[in-house]
Amino acid sequence: MKKVGIQIAVLAAVLLLMCAVFRLASGNTYTACIPFRPWMAQELDLEAEMPDVIASGVPERRGTRLLVPVEAKGPGESFLSVKADGQDDAEETLFFHVDSLMTVYDIETGGFTGDLAVMCALTVFCLAVAFIMFRHYWRTRGPAFYAYSTIYAAGFSLFALLTGLSMLNITLRHVIQPLNYTMLGVYSTLCGAGYNFMLLTSPLLLAFAVAMTISNAALMRHEGSKPKNVLGIVIGFLLVAGEIVGVLLFNRNFAGSEWEYRVQRTIENVYAMFFTYFECMLIGAIICGVKAARHIPPMDRDYLVILGCSFRKDGTLTPLLRGRVDRALAFWRSQKETTGHEAVLMPSGGQGTDEVMPEAEAMRRYLLTQGVPETLIQVEDRSRNTYQNMTCSKALIDAAGPNAKVAYVTTNYHVFRSGVWAARAGLPAEGIGSRTKWWYWPNAFMRECVGLLVNHIWQELLLLVLMIAFFGVLSLTL
């Protein structure tokens, strides 16, 4: 992800430099745009309140609008009156601010000298960030795929893309209809990026909530109404409720001062970004989890680590654990038939307090009944959780020889998170997912997504705070 950050930083620097060059090339002149009135067909009289601040050029009609060149003379504020010669009731008043760099700001529209370059730069930046992040997600292969950077890239590339498309829409409309789409629209689009994202993705969230409710209803019918079996319904409800709260916040009536309006809009935009952040993280986790579950590593593996879970009291495997072992066997046999290379099967799992033997031993016995030679089975029976599965397996694999190619096998919903633990343990491995029942998979997968987010909570909170601070300040000041 560091490479992605550097690319985005370089992109931002280049675009800032281009905006600065365009600003210098624009000189000290800003072209104001106002609706063309019938009386403007006569000779016009343009008068600046403060001639030492601004001076006007010769107006030019273009269709339904009148273009008025305004030249900066010195820092300060001034209005410019445009009226028909000899008609006091035919007048248009424009308000401007000039800063120390001789940039003219149109107070009514938010425009300024060189604003079109800034619009284009913001559009290009958002779309380029989406491309950079998506390319990072798409090109990441092998063990490197199992990382939080992949989740960020998958989730936030969608946010950058939708924001960029919104910016592209308003930039093109500004060029075609500058009277209706001003720089204030750009400010509004940027500040409200979170809310726009919420609205655009609301159909997907609704479909997701319905799907989770259906799967959880089936899960509870099979396994009972345990707290862990309603996680999908709870998350779906929170997402829909969050959307509703956002719509109510942004559409309530307001009466108050300009400052109070800014504060209200800031609160609304901060809420929207808070919601959007977790939505992007959830989207990224789901995309990466599904891709990891469907992935099949190259058939050149030296070791296949099978992650254990609980089994029956008589030592036989539950359907969930047998599914993992059978999936490992299927890959093992396919690799042997395709390449002739026999991988070592490594059942991994220690003995729980309520288990009659280590999980690895139960898997070893099952593998022997399936015709696997005992010489190709190496047991790892000390681990108590997924991280220990990886660390203990790594120790055995490293002791046998360096540079071994490893794959691990677990249930499909658990593949990506297991890969994250493998990376933390320093074991370069790719995952293979075994199937489970359709009504069990979604809820279990959601537990894995929540677990992923909790495991990296401080880094996520830092990113969340930075995003909220950026959009909060943007909303309060623009």
N, C-alpha and C positions, 0 to 999 in steps of 0.2 A: 504493500500500500504506500510505502515511502516513495516509490517511483511515480505512482499516480499523483501523490501530493506535489511532487516536484514538477510534473508535467502541467498540473493545474496552475501552480504558482507562476511558471514560465509563461503560460498562456495569458494569465492575468496581467503580467508585466508587459508583454508585447501589446496587448490591447490598450492598456493605459498609455503606453508610448504612442500608439497610433492616434488615440484620442487627443493627446497633447499636441501632436504634429498637426492634426486637423484643426485644433483650436487655434494654433499659431497661424495656420494658413487662412483662417477665417478673419483674421485681423481683429478690429474692435467693433465690427458691425454685426448687428442682429436684425433679422428680418421678421417683423411682427406680421401676423396674419389676422385679419378681421373680416367679418361678413360685408359684402358689398351692398350698400344701400342705394336706392335710386338717386338720392341727392348727391352721392359721391361722383356722379357723372359730370357734375359741374367743377369749376375750378376750386381746388381745396386749399385751405389755409391750415398749416401745421405749426403749432406753437408749443415749445417746451417750457414748463414752469421754471426749470433750472437749466439755462443754456450752457452752464459750465459743467453739467453732468451728462446731458445727452443732446444730440442734434439729429434732426430727421433728414432723410433724403427724399427723392422724388417717388411718390407712391405709384404703384403699377397694378392695374387690374388683371386678374387671371380668373376668368369664368365668374363664379359666384363669390370670389374673395378679393380682397384688396391687400397687397403686400406693401408694407411700410418699412423701409430701411431705417434703422436706428443706430447711430454711431456713438460710442462711448467717448466722453470728453474728460471725465474725472470721476472719482469715487463719490457715491452719494445716491439719493433717491429723487425721482422726479416723475411727473406725469406729462403726457404728451396729448394735447387736444387736436383732434382731426375734425374740421368743420367746413361747411360750404361757405364760400366768401359771401358775406352780407346776410347770412341766415343764422341767427343765434340759436334757433331751436333744432338745427340739424348739426349734431355734434357727437363724436365718439371719443371717449377718454381712455388712454392706455397708461398703465403704471409700470415703472421700471426701477430696477436697482442696479447700480454699477459697483463692482468690488475693486479692490486695489490692483487686480490683474487686468482691469479694463474689460471684464466680462459683463455683458448686459444680461440681466435676468428679467424676464417678463413675469410680473407678479400674478397676473390673471391666469396665465396658462401653464406656468411652471417652466416654460422654455427658456433657453439661454444660448449664447453664442456657441456654436458647435454641438448643439444638442442632438442632431441627427446622427452624428458619429458615435455619440454615447449610446443612443438607442440601438444602433447596429452592433456596437461592441458588446452590449449586455445580451443581445440576442445570440450572437456568435458564442459568447462565453458559456451561456447555459447549454446550448446545443452541443458545443465541443466538450463540456464537462460530462454530459450524458454519454457522448461517444467514447470518451476516454475511460469512464467507469465501466460501461458495458463491455468495451474491448478487454478490459482487465478481467472482468468476470468470465467472458467467453474464452479467452486464451489461457486462463489458468488451468493447468492440467496436473494430474498425478497427486502426490501428497500435498503439494502447495495449495490445492483447491480447498482443503479442509482448514479454513481460517476465517476469522471474523472480517478480514478485509474483503473476502468474497461476498459475505452477507451485505456489508456496506455498499459494495459496488453494484450488486444486483438490485438492492432496494432503492438506493438514492439515485441511481441512473434513471429510474422511472420518474422520480420527482424532478430532476434536472431537465429531462426531456419534455415533460408537460409544461414546466415553467418556460422553457425555451420556445415551445410552440406558441404559448400565450404571448410571449414577447415578440415573436415573429409576426403574429397576427396584428398586434397593435402597431408595430413599426410599419408594416405594409399599409395599414389603414391610415397611419399618420401621413405617409407620403401621398396617398390618394385623396384623403379627406382631412387635411390638417386642422380644419376648424372644429371637427367633431372628435378627433383623436389627438390630444395634446400630450405634452410631457407629463402632465398630471396623471394621465392614464397609465403611463409607464410606472410612475411612483406607486400608484394604486395596485398595479399588477405585481410589482415586486413585494410590496408590503403584504399583500393578500395572497402570496404564493401558496401558503399553507392551506388557506380556505379554498382556493381554486383547486388544489390537489384533492382536498376532501370531497368536493362536489364531483369532480371528474371520476374519482374512484368509487363513489358511493354505490353504483350498481354492482361492482365487483364485491364490495363489502357485504351488501345485502345477500347476494348469491352465496357468499362464503358463510354467512351466519345461518342461512337456511340449510346449507349442506351439513354444517357442524351439528345443527339441531337434529337433523334426521339421523345422522350417524350415532349421535349420543343417545337418542331414543332407542335405537337398535341395540346399542351397547348395554344400556340399563335393562332392557328386556332380557338380555342373555346373562348379565353378570350382576344385576342389582343396582340400586341407587346409592352407590358409594360416593363419597365426596370427589374422589379422583376421576370418577366416570362422568362428571358433569362439567369438567373444565372447558370443553369445547363450547358448550352452551353458554357458560359464563363469559368467555372471551367474545363470542359472537354478540351477546347482549351488550357488552361494554362497547364494542365497536359501533353498533347501531345507535346506542344511547349517546355516544360521543358525537356522532354525526348530527343527531337531532339537537343536542345542546349547541353545537357550532352554528347550525342554521338559525336557531332561536336567538343566539347572541348577535349574529350579523344582521338580523332583520327586525330587531326591536326599534321602536321609535326613539328619537333623541331630541332633547331640548336643552340647550345650555350654551356656554361660551365656546369659542374656538379651542381654547386649551382643554376644556372638559371633553370636547369631541375628540381631540388628539389622544387623551388618556383612554377614552372608551375604545377607540380603534386599536390602540396599542394592546390593551387587554385582550381584545378579540383576536388580534393577529398572533399574540403570544400563545393563546390557547390553541389556535389552529396549528401553529408550528409544533407545539407539544404533542398534539394528537397525531400530526403528520409524521413526526419523528418515529413514534412507536409503530405507526402503520407501515412506514418504510422498512423498519427493522423486521417486522413480522413478515412482510412481503419477501424481503431478502432471505430470511430464514427458511420460508416455505419453498422458494425457488431453489435454493441451494440444497435443501433437504430432499426434494423430489429428484433433482438431478443426481445427487449422490446415491439415492436408493436405486436408480435405474442404471448406474454405471457398472461396466464390466471391465476389469483391468486386463492388460495384455497377458496372454497365456505363456508367461515366462517366470512364474513365481517359484521361489525356492521354499517358502514357508506359507502356510495358510493357518492363521491364528483364528480359532473359533471361540468367540466370547460366550461365556457361560451365563446361565440364569438358573432359577430354582427348578428342581425335578421332583418326581413322585417319591413317596417314602419307601417304595419297593425298589428304588434304584432305576426305574425306567424313565424315559424322557417324556416331558410334557410336549404337546404339539408345538408350542413356541420354540422350545429348545431343539426338538427333533427337526424342525424346519431349518434352523441354523446349520445343524450338522449335515442334513441332506443337501442343503445348498452348497456347502463346502465340498461334499462328495461329488456333486454334479460338476462343479468347476474342476476339481482334481482329476476326475475321469476324462473330462473334455480336454483338458490340457495334455494329459498323458496320450490320448488318442491322436491329438492334433500335432503335438511337437515331440512326443516321446519322453518328455521331461517329467519326472515324478517329484512332486513337492512333498515336503514334510508337513503332516497335519499336526497342529499344536492346539489341543483343547486347553482352554485357559479358564480357571475358576477354582477358588478355594472352597473350603467346607464351612457352611453356615452353621449356626448354633442348632438349627432344627433339621439339619441334613445328615444322612447316615454315612456319607462319604463326600469327598470333594467333587464339585461339579465336573472338573476335568476328568476324574476317574469314571464317572457315569458316562461321559461322552466317549472316553476311550473304549469302554466295554461295548458301546453301541457300534463304534467304528469297526471293531474286530468282528462283530456279527455281520457286517456289511462287506467283509472280505478284504479289508485293508491290512497289509502286512504290519506286524507289530514294530518292525524296524523303521517304518515310516510314520510312526506316531511318537511324538515327544510331549509329555504332559507338563503343564505349568499349573500347579495346584496350590499356590500360596496367595493369590490375589483375592481381594475382597470387593473391589469396585472396578469400573472401567479403566480408570487411570492406572491402577495397579496391574490390570490385565496387560496393559501396554508396557509398563516399566519392567515387569517381571519377564514378559515374553521377550522383550528387547535384550535383557541380560542373557537369557539362554541362547538367543540367536547370535548375539555378538560373540559369545564364548565359542560357538561352533565355527565361526569364520566371518570375515568382514564382507561388506557390500552385498549382503543377501537381499534378494527381491522379495518383498513381503506383501501379502494381502490379508486383511482380516474379514471375518464373516460374522454378521449380526443381523438382527431383524431390520427390515427396510427403514422403519421410522427412526432407527438408532444409528444409522450409518454415518451421517455427517457429524454428529456430536462425538461419536467414537473417533472419527478422524481428527477432530480438534484435540482430543486427549492424546492420541498417538503423536501428534505434532509436538505437544507439550512434553511428552516423554522422550522425544528425540528419535522416535521410530518412524522412518519414512515408509509409509504403507498406504495402500489404496483399499477402499472398502467394497464389499460385496453384500448386497441385501437379500434376505430371504423374505418371502411373502408371509402376510398374516391376513386374517379375516377382514373384510372391508369395513365392518362396523367397529373393529378394534383399532385399526390403523390411524384414523384421523385424530382421535382423542389422545392416543399414545404419542402421535407425532407432535401435537400441540404441547404436550408435557415436555418433549425434547426441545421445542422452540423456546419455551419459557426457561428451561434449564440453561440453554445457550446464552440467553440474555442475562440471566442472573450471574452466570460464571464470569462475565466481563463487565459487571455493573459499573465500576468506577470509570472505565474508559468511555462507556456509553453515556454516563451522566455528564462527563466533561464535554463530550460532543453536543449533548442536548443543551447544556448551559450556554455553550458558544453560539449555537444556532438561535436559541431564544434571545440571547443578548443582542445578536446582530439584527434580527428582525424586529426586536423590541425597540432598539435605538432608531432603526430605519423608520418605523411607524411613528415614533414620537417626534422626530425631527423633520420629516418630509411632509 
